[in-house]
Amino acid sequence: MTTSTTKKQNIPPTRSHFRYFDTIDTRWADNDVYGHVNNVAYYSFFDTVVNRLLIDNGWLSLDGDGPIGLVVETRCQYYASVSYPAVLDIGLTILKLGTSSVVYQLAVFSEGSDEASAVGQFVHVYVDRPSHLPTPLPLSLREGLSHYLREVE
């Protein structure tokens, strides 16, 4: 790994890197014994924001129609702690739209902060509900998510 790559990975992204934002209130149960939001809560924040975006735009139906996105990969890098009580802004951008997959990048921002406290990635592979076999992204989903696509720098 080169020095410039290492430095770039240690600098948290800013709000300008993200195309969509949603707000999450932390809960008492999110804190761990160390006094900060536990790592598992971040994945819940990411999952909530991705699914809220999909449901609110009609790209995910909860009534059993259409394909579903299964999470096949996640990761998270932490830069700063957050603790309950806090109102967090969760930024979302799309890094890649594949034939049957979507790579989401998400970030947690404390209120008033321009730098991310944590940055994660979620990969959805879209499958047919009954068979769970990969299926191409529906056109409406592809077109809708393309508005959140970020060019890789």
N, CA, C and O of each residue as an XYZ file, in Angstrom:
612
protein
N       0.851     -1.170      0.000
C       0.000      0.000      0.000
C       0.899      1.237      0.000
O       1.866      1.311      0.757
N       0.577      2.182     -0.837
C       1.385      3.391     -0.902
C       1.027      4.342      0.218
O      -0.036      4.232      0.829
N       1.915      5.267      0.478
C       1.688      6.249      1.536
C       0.452      7.092      1.246
O      -0.334      7.362      2.154
N       0.268      7.509     -0.004
C      -0.894      8.348     -0.327
C      -2.196      7.575     -0.130
O      -3.192      8.150      0.309
N      -2.201      6.270     -0.451
C      -3.398      5.459     -0.241
C      -3.704      5.336      1.245
O      -4.860      5.443      1.655
N      -2.684      5.113      2.041
C      -2.875      4.980      3.480
C      -3.446      6.263      4.061
O      -4.397      6.218      4.842
N      -2.887      7.391      3.696
C      -3.378      8.668      4.208
C      -4.817      8.912      3.780
O      -5.629      9.380      4.578
N      -5.141      8.600      2.533
C      -6.492      8.831      2.041
C      -7.514      8.006      2.832
O      -8.612      8.492      3.104
N      -7.171      6.768      3.203
C      -8.090      5.907      3.939
C      -8.302      6.390      5.368
O      -9.334      6.083      5.965
N      -7.374      7.124      5.924
C      -7.484      7.576      7.302
C      -8.188      8.919      7.435
O      -8.388      9.402      8.550
N      -8.557      9.514      6.340
C      -9.265     10.786      6.366
C     -10.752     10.505      6.160
O     -11.138      9.952      5.130
N     -11.580     10.876      7.120
C     -13.014     10.597      6.942
C     -13.602     11.444      5.817
O     -13.223     12.603      5.647
N     -14.518     10.875      5.057
C     -15.176     11.668      4.017
C     -16.072     12.740      4.632
O     -16.443     12.665      5.803
N     -16.402     13.716      3.834
C     -17.278     14.798      4.269
C     -18.668     14.610      3.674
O     -18.894     13.748      2.825
N     -19.578     15.430      4.138
C     -20.966     15.356      3.663
C     -21.076     15.487      2.146
O     -21.977     14.910      1.537
N     -20.176     16.231      1.541
C     -20.254     16.470      0.095
C     -20.065     15.193     -0.724
O     -20.379     15.181     -1.914
N     -19.565     14.135     -0.123
C     -19.370     12.867     -0.825
C     -20.675     12.085     -0.996
O     -20.710     11.105     -1.740
N     -21.738     12.502     -0.322
C     -22.961     11.708     -0.278
C     -24.109     12.414     -0.974
O     -24.215     13.640     -0.944
N     -24.971     11.619     -1.602
C     -26.060     12.139     -2.442
C     -27.416     12.172     -1.737
O     -28.334     12.851     -2.198
N     -27.552     11.450     -0.629
C     -28.845     11.322      0.057
C     -28.565     11.305      1.553
O     -27.557     10.757      2.000
N     -29.468     11.914      2.326
C     -29.322     11.924      3.782
C     -30.639     11.574      4.450
O     -31.716     11.934      3.974
N     -30.529     10.869      5.557
C     -31.660     10.557      6.405
C     -31.192     10.739      7.846
O     -29.993     10.744      8.124
N     -32.144     10.888      8.750
C     -31.823     11.137     10.154
C     -32.214      9.937     11.005
O     -33.272      9.337     10.816
N     -31.344      9.605     11.938
C     -31.582      8.507     12.883
C     -31.355      9.048     14.291
O     -30.350      9.708     14.554
N     -32.283      8.767     15.186
C     -32.087      9.078     16.600
C     -31.472      7.853     17.268
O     -31.972      6.739     17.114
N     -30.386      8.064     18.011
C     -29.837      6.942     18.759
C     -30.793      6.590     19.897
O     -31.620      7.400     20.315
N     -30.655      5.367     20.380
C     -31.482      4.876     21.477
C     -30.592      4.553     22.663
O     -29.392      4.335     22.496
N     -31.156      4.518     23.844
C     -30.423      4.166     25.052
C     -29.709      2.824     24.859
O     -28.561      2.656     25.271
N     -30.395      1.884     24.234
C     -29.848      0.539     24.051
C     -28.686      0.490     23.058
O     -27.985     -0.519     22.989
N     -28.468      1.557     22.291
C     -27.364      1.575     21.326
C     -26.007      1.701     21.998
O     -25.005      1.236     21.456
N     -25.960      2.326     23.174
C     -24.684      2.499     23.883
C     -24.209      1.168     24.460
O     -25.012      0.319     24.848
N     -22.895      1.006     24.509
C     -22.330     -0.175     25.149
C     -21.697      0.220     26.488
O     -21.812      1.368     26.916
N     -21.043     -0.718     27.133
C     -20.476     -0.452     28.461
C     -19.348      0.573     28.415
O     -18.948      1.095     29.455
N     -18.835      0.865     27.232
C     -17.764      1.856     27.089
C     -18.302      3.267     26.900
O     -17.533      4.221     26.786
N     -19.626      3.396     26.865
C     -20.241      4.712     26.774
C     -20.382      5.267     25.368
O     -20.609      6.465     25.201
N     -20.254      4.423     24.354
C     -20.486      4.898     22.990
C     -21.354      3.899     22.233
O     -21.542      2.763     22.667
N     -21.874      4.340     21.105
C     -22.735      3.484     20.297
C     -21.924      2.267     19.852
O     -20.833      2.400     19.297
N     -22.474      1.084     20.106
C     -21.812     -0.160     19.772
C     -21.787     -0.371     18.263
O     -22.664      0.103     17.542
N     -20.772     -1.087     17.801
C     -20.597     -1.290     16.368
C     -21.804     -1.917     15.680
O     -22.079     -1.587     14.526
N     -22.528     -2.803     16.343
C     -23.673     -3.438     15.686
C     -24.780     -2.435     15.370
O     -25.546     -2.644     14.429
N     -24.878     -1.358     16.135
C     -25.906     -0.350     15.885
C     -25.670      0.361     14.552
O     -26.625      0.737     13.872
N     -24.413      0.545     14.179
C     -24.102      1.211     12.909
C     -24.692      0.435     11.736
O     -25.232      1.029     10.803
N     -24.588     -0.892     11.785
C     -25.148     -1.713     10.716
C     -26.667     -1.599     10.670
O     -27.263     -1.640      9.593
N     -27.285     -1.457     11.821
C     -28.723     -1.235     11.873
C     -29.084      0.117     11.251
O     -30.063      0.221     10.513
N     -28.296      1.143     11.550
C     -28.526      2.468     10.945
C     -28.447      2.358      9.424
O     -29.315      2.866      8.713
N     -27.400      1.690      8.927
C     -27.201      1.566      7.477
C     -28.366      0.820      6.833
O     -28.900      1.253      5.812
N     -28.755     -0.297      7.434
C     -29.842     -1.112      6.891
C     -31.149     -0.319      6.872
O     -31.907     -0.388      5.904
N     -31.407      0.426      7.933
C     -32.628      1.232      8.016
C     -32.667      2.286      6.923
O     -33.698      2.461      6.274
N     -31.572      2.985      6.711
C     -31.552      4.066      5.721
C     -31.675      3.517      4.299
O     -32.410      4.078      3.486
N     -30.970      2.436      3.990
C     -31.083      1.844      2.656
C     -32.523      1.412      2.400
O     -33.091      1.730      1.355
N     -33.112      0.689      3.346
C     -34.468      0.187      3.128
C     -35.514      1.293      3.137
O     -36.506      1.206      2.414
N     -35.311      2.321      3.936
C     -36.235      3.460      3.922
C     -36.218      4.141      2.559
O     -37.272      4.503      2.035
N     -35.035      4.319      1.982
C     -34.920      4.910      0.646
C     -35.657      4.057     -0.378
O     -36.401      4.579     -1.209
N     -35.449      2.746     -0.317
C     -36.087      1.845     -1.273
C     -37.604      1.830     -1.110
O     -38.330      1.899     -2.101
N     -38.086      1.741      0.115
C     -39.529      1.683      0.369
C     -40.203      3.008      0.021
O     -41.238      3.025     -0.645
N     -39.617      4.115      0.469
C     -40.221      5.440      0.223
C     -40.350      5.761     -1.260
O     -41.238      6.517     -1.655
N     -39.471      5.193     -2.087
C     -39.507      5.461     -3.523
C     -40.237      4.381     -4.311
O     -40.292      4.441     -5.539
N     -40.803      3.385     -3.610
C     -41.550      2.330     -4.282
C     -40.672      1.298     -4.969
O     -41.153      0.551     -5.821
N     -39.390      1.239     -4.613
C     -38.469      0.281     -5.225
C     -38.405     -1.025     -4.459
O     -37.828     -1.999     -4.942
N     -38.986     -1.060     -3.278
C     -39.075     -2.286     -2.484
C     -40.502     -2.395     -1.975
O     -41.000     -1.512     -1.277
N     -41.140     -3.483     -2.335
C     -42.506     -3.742     -1.901
C     -42.470     -4.739     -0.751
O     -41.851     -5.798     -0.852
N     -43.134     -4.390      0.333
C     -43.169     -5.295      1.486
C     -44.297     -6.311      1.397
O     -44.424     -7.178      2.261
N     -45.120     -6.208      0.350
C     -46.269     -7.103      0.238
C     -45.976     -8.401     -0.516
O     -46.889     -9.184     -0.777
N     -44.725     -8.629     -0.860
C     -44.384     -9.894     -1.502
C     -44.204     -9.832     -2.994
O     -43.992    -10.874     -3.614
N     -44.277     -8.662     -3.611
C     -44.098     -8.545     -5.054
C     -42.678     -8.102     -5.390
O     -42.076     -7.312     -4.663
N     -42.152     -8.616     -6.496
C     -40.876     -8.159     -7.016
C     -39.673     -8.756     -6.318
O     -39.791     -9.440     -5.301
N     -38.511     -8.478     -6.891
C     -37.276     -9.023     -6.323
C     -36.901     -8.333     -5.018
O     -37.412     -7.263     -4.689
N     -36.000     -8.969     -4.286
C     -35.503     -8.405     -3.032
C     -33.979     -8.355     -3.072
O     -33.330     -9.159     -3.742
N     -33.430     -7.404     -2.347
C     -31.984     -7.289     -2.233
C     -31.513     -7.992     -0.972
O     -31.943     -7.654      0.131
N     -30.633     -8.964     -1.133
C     -30.042     -9.651      0.014
C     -28.666     -9.056      0.280
O     -27.877     -8.861     -0.644
N     -28.387     -8.771      1.535
C     -27.083     -8.242      1.906
C     -26.073     -9.380      1.841
O     -26.230    -10.396      2.518
N     -25.024     -9.205      1.015
C     -24.006    -10.240      0.876
C     -22.643     -9.790      1.399
O     -21.724    -10.597      1.536
N     -22.524     -8.505      1.686
C     -21.252     -8.004      2.220
C     -21.500     -6.705      2.967
O     -22.286     -5.865      2.530
N     -20.824     -6.549      4.093
C     -20.865     -5.287      4.842
C     -19.482     -5.013      5.398
O     -18.669     -5.920      5.580
N     -19.239     -3.756      5.657
C     -18.019     -3.359      6.361
C     -18.211     -1.957      6.904
O     -19.091     -1.214      6.468
N     -17.360     -1.608      7.874
C     -17.464     -0.295      8.481
C     -16.101      0.116      9.025
O     -15.391     -0.682      9.638
N     -15.755      1.367      8.790
C     -14.536      1.951      9.344
C     -14.957      3.094     10.252
O     -15.783      3.927      9.878
N     -14.375      3.126     11.462
C     -14.766      4.096     12.474
C     -13.698      5.184     12.611
O     -12.499      4.906     12.603
N     -14.161      6.419     12.734
C     -13.267      7.566     12.871
C     -13.426      8.292     14.202
O     -12.451      8.787     14.766
N     -14.668      8.354     14.707
C     -14.944      9.059     15.965
C     -16.149      8.411     16.628
O     -17.029      7.882     15.949
N     -16.188      8.451     17.941
C     -17.300      7.865     18.692
C     -18.528      8.764     18.658
O     -18.423      9.987     18.569
N     -19.676      8.137     18.729
C     -20.928      8.840     18.986
C     -21.593      8.136     20.161
O     -21.370      6.947     20.390
N     -22.404      8.868     20.896
C     -23.049      8.320     22.080
C     -24.498      8.769     22.159
O     -24.871      9.813     21.623
N     -25.307      7.965     22.834
C     -26.674      8.348     23.142
C     -26.624      9.442     24.202
O     -25.798      9.357     25.111
N     -27.454     10.444     24.125
C     -28.426     10.746     23.084
C     -27.776     11.532     21.944
O     -26.955     12.420     22.175
N     -28.151     11.195     20.732
C     -27.638     11.919     19.571
C     -28.604     11.768     18.409
O     -29.259     10.738     18.247
N     -28.676     12.813     17.614
C     -29.376     12.770     16.344
C     -28.280     12.675     15.288
O     -27.401     13.534     15.220
N     -28.333     11.639     14.474
C     -27.295     11.392     13.479
C     -27.848     11.559     12.075
O     -28.986     11.184     11.792
N     -27.036     12.120     11.208
C     -27.352     12.155      9.785
C     -26.609     11.003      9.137
O     -25.404     10.840      9.326
N     -27.338     10.210      8.373
C     -26.723      9.095      7.667
C     -26.708      9.453      6.188
O     -27.752      9.628      5.560
N     -25.492      9.557      5.646
C     -25.333      9.853      4.226
C     -25.278      8.564      3.430
O     -24.788      7.544      3.914
N     -25.784      8.616      2.207
C     -25.791      7.450      1.332
C     -25.389      7.887     -0.061
O     -25.808      8.940     -0.542
N     -24.589      7.086     -0.690
C     -24.292      7.241     -2.110
C     -24.157      5.841     -2.695
O     -23.930      4.879     -1.962
N     -24.293      5.726     -3.983
C     -24.134      4.444     -4.664
C     -22.751      4.442     -5.306
O     -22.402      5.351     -6.059
N     -21.971      3.412     -4.999
C     -20.652      3.292     -5.604
C     -20.691      2.512     -6.908
O     -19.891      2.760     -7.811
N     -21.647      1.544     -7.008
C     -21.701      0.723     -8.213
C     -23.102      0.156     -8.406
O     -23.733     -0.316     -7.461
N     -23.569      0.212     -9.635
C     -24.804     -0.460    -10.039
C     -24.398     -1.577    -10.991
O     -24.001     -1.316    -12.127
N     -24.497     -2.814    -10.531
C     -24.179     -3.953    -11.381
C     -25.434     -4.474    -12.065
O     -26.487     -3.840    -12.006
N     -25.325     -5.608    -12.701
C     -26.481     -6.217    -13.366
C     -27.541     -6.616    -12.343
O     -28.730     -6.363    -12.535
N     -27.090     -7.248    -11.248
C     -28.029     -7.687    -10.219
C     -27.595     -7.228     -8.827
O     -28.111     -7.722     -7.825
N     -26.657     -6.293     -8.758
C     -26.157     -5.873     -7.446
C     -26.024     -4.359     -7.351
O     -25.925     -3.646     -8.349
N     -26.027     -3.901     -6.088
C     -25.851     -2.476     -5.785
C     -24.849     -2.394     -4.639
O     -24.959     -3.116     -3.648
N     -23.864     -1.496     -4.792
C     -22.910     -1.244     -3.718
C     -23.213      0.141     -3.161
O     -23.043      1.154     -3.840
N     -23.664      0.162     -1.914
C     -23.991      1.401     -1.215
C     -22.821      1.793     -0.330
O     -22.202      0.936      0.301
N     -22.518      3.077     -0.279
C     -21.597      3.593      0.735
C     -22.435      4.479      1.646
O     -23.225      5.303      1.186
N     -22.247      4.291      2.944
C     -23.015      5.042      3.933
C     -22.067      5.649      4.950
O     -20.983      5.122      5.200
N     -22.486      6.760      5.531
C     -21.649      7.400      6.548
C     -22.524      7.966      7.645
O     -23.658      8.387      7.414
N     -21.966      7.966      8.853
C     -22.632      8.505     10.031
C     -22.003      9.859     10.342
O     -20.787      9.979     10.496
N     -22.862     10.877     10.430
C     -22.415     12.223     10.759
C     -23.100     12.688     12.033
O     -24.326     12.637     12.140
N     -22.318     13.138     12.991
C     -22.892     13.763     14.173
C     -23.465     15.113     13.767
O     -22.999     15.745     12.819
N     -24.474     15.535     14.495
C     -25.117     16.818     14.226
C     -24.074     17.932     14.225
O     -23.319     18.086     15.186
N     -24.037     18.704     13.145
C     -23.122     19.832     13.041
C     -21.735     19.494     12.540
O     -20.924     20.395     12.329
N     -21.435     18.204     12.342
C     -20.111     17.809     11.879
C     -20.126     17.581     10.372
O     -21.058     16.988      9.829
N     -19.074     18.065      9.706
C     -18.948     17.847      8.272
C     -18.176     16.565      7.967
O     -18.235     16.059      6.846
N     -17.449     16.034      8.959
C     -16.674     14.810      8.761
C     -17.410     13.608      9.341
O     -18.021     13.684     10.407
N     -17.335     12.501      8.617
C     -18.010     11.281      9.044
C     -17.376     10.695     10.304
O     -16.155     10.699     10.462
N     -18.223     10.195     11.193
C     -17.761      9.453     12.363
C     -17.479      7.996     12.011
O     -16.650      7.343     12.645
N     -18.176      7.499     10.998
C     -17.992      6.126     10.525
C     -18.444      6.059      9.074
O     -19.340      6.792      8.654
N     -17.819      5.179      8.323
C     -18.180      4.967      6.917
C     -18.308      3.476      6.691
O     -17.432      2.695      7.063
N     -19.423      3.091      6.070
C     -19.660      1.679      5.820
C     -20.027      1.404      4.384
O     -20.226      2.311      3.575
N     -20.108      0.128      4.099
C     -20.492     -0.309      2.762
C     -21.459     -1.475      2.898
O     -21.279     -2.353      3.742
N     -22.468     -1.471      2.072
C     -23.476     -2.527      2.013
C     -23.546     -2.989      0.572
O     -23.596     -2.156     -0.333
N     -23.551     -4.282      0.332
C     -23.735     -4.807     -1.016
C     -25.018     -5.630     -1.017
O     -25.163     -6.593     -0.264
N     -25.941     -5.226     -1.878
C     -27.173     -5.983     -2.102
C     -27.036     -6.756     -3.406
O     -26.602     -6.198     -4.414
N     -27.400     -8.021     -3.396
C     -27.586     -8.783     -4.621
C     -29.084     -9.019     -4.722
O     -29.707     -9.544     -3.798
N     -29.652     -8.626     -5.847
C     -31.094     -8.776     -6.048
C     -31.409    -10.169     -6.554
O     -30.778    -10.690     -7.474
N     -32.428    -10.761     -5.901
C     -32.831    -12.126     -6.208
C     -34.349    -12.179     -6.373
O     -35.092    -11.345     -5.856
N     -34.763    -13.184     -7.106
C     -36.182    -13.515     -7.218
C     -36.648    -14.014     -5.853
O     -35.986    -14.859     -5.251
N     -37.778    -13.505     -5.354
C     -38.239    -13.890     -4.011
C     -38.425    -15.394     -3.827
O     -37.893    -15.960     -2.872
N     -39.167    -16.057     -4.719
C     -39.400    -17.488     -4.473
C     -38.139    -18.356     -4.606
O     -37.906    -19.235     -3.776
N     -37.330    -18.117     -5.637
C     -36.194    -19.005     -5.904
C     -34.891    -18.561     -5.254
O     -33.978    -19.367     -5.073
N     -34.801    -17.280     -4.902
C     -33.565    -16.669     -4.379
C     -32.405    -16.748     -5.369
O     -31.240    -16.716     -4.974
N     -32.735    -16.851     -6.659
C     -31.708    -16.819     -7.696
C     -31.505    -15.366     -8.121
O     -32.466    -14.600     -8.187
N     -30.249    -14.979     -8.413
C     -29.993    -13.598     -8.841
C     -30.849    -13.212    -10.040
O     -31.099    -14.013    -10.941
N     -31.287    -11.966    -10.020
C     -32.121    -11.432    -11.089
C     -31.662    -10.008    -11.392
O     -31.196     -9.303    -10.497
N     -31.790     -9.585    -12.644
C     -31.376     -8.215    -12.968
C     -32.177     -7.189    -12.163
O     -33.336     -7.413    -11.814
N     -31.530     -6.065    -11.880
C     -32.217     -4.967    -11.199
C     -33.393     -4.512    -12.041
O     -33.243     -4.340    -13.250
N     -34.559     -4.312    -11.441
C     -35.679     -3.751    -12.198
C     -35.292     -2.374    -12.743
O     -34.534     -1.640    -12.110
N     -35.811     -2.036    -13.906
C     -35.465     -0.775    -14.565
C     -35.767      0.433    -13.685
O     -34.969      1.368    -13.628
N     -36.908      0.426    -13.000
C     -37.261      1.571    -12.147
C     -36.245      1.741    -11.017
O     -35.897      2.867    -10.661
N     -35.768      0.633    -10.455
C     -34.758      0.690     -9.395
C     -33.437      1.209     -9.949
O     -32.808      2.082     -9.350
N     -33.018      0.673    -11.092
C     -31.761      1.103    -11.709
C     -31.793      2.600    -12.019
O     -30.850      3.328    -11.710
N     -32.879      3.043    -12.627
C     -32.992      4.469    -12.969
C     -33.030      5.331    -11.712
O     -32.383      6.378    -11.662
N     -33.776      4.906    -10.702
C     -33.876      5.675     -9.467
C     -32.558      5.758     -8.724
O     -32.151      6.835     -8.288
N     -31.887      4.621     -8.578
C     -30.627      4.613     -7.845
C     -29.511      5.320     -8.601
O     -28.545      5.780     -7.991
N     -29.633      5.412     -9.917
C     -28.588      6.094    -10.695
C     -28.447      7.563    -10.282
O     -27.389      8.160    -10.483
N     -29.496      8.146     -9.708
C     -29.431      9.534     -9.229
C     -28.516      9.680     -8.016
O     -28.075     10.783     -7.692
N     -28.235      8.569     -7.351
C     -27.386      8.581     -6.156
C     -25.983      8.031     -6.430
O     -25.173      7.881     -5.515
N     -25.713      7.735     -7.706
C     -24.439      7.162     -8.106
C     -23.341      8.217     -8.023
O     -23.493      9.341     -8.502
N     -22.248      7.828     -7.412
C     -21.103      8.746     -7.269
C     -19.956      8.218     -8.118
O     -19.625      7.033     -8.082
N     -19.369      9.109     -8.867
C     -18.183      8.753     -9.626
C     -17.033      8.470     -8.663
O     -16.809      9.236     -7.726
N     -16.313      7.390     -8.884
C     -15.177      7.053     -8.035
C     -14.038      8.013     -8.347
O     -13.695      8.241     -9.507
N     -13.454      8.575     -7.276
C     -12.371      9.549     -7.458
C     -11.038      8.872     -7.598
O     -10.018      9.543     -7.758
